Amino acid sequence: MPQSDDECPAVLQGQLARDEQPARDDPHPARPRSRRRTGAWWTLAAGLAALVVGVALPQGLLIATGLVLAGIGVQLFDARSDAAGGRPGRPSG
């Protein structure tokens, strides 16, 4: 049976701890990736705008597009998928 290429969990955990530490020469480290929500806000705003315009001008396709974009925007805010470290609905590991 072939050997796995996986390393020891302790080694991987040590590498993860080193990667999470901010650079010492940077006085303003970047915010963690899980905390940046700019794309989620833009998607949610575009979806709500399309929904409002679709209701104002009775256009079913625009209403549907607004609902879908708003749903995607809200899904991007889900903290549980960030904590799991992967895409929602997919088992990690």
PyMOL commands that set and color helices and strands:
alter all, ss='L'
color gray80, all
select helices_A, chain A and resi 9-20+33-35+38-56+60-76+79-84
alter helices_A, ss='H'
color red, helices_A
deselect
rebuild
show_as cartoon
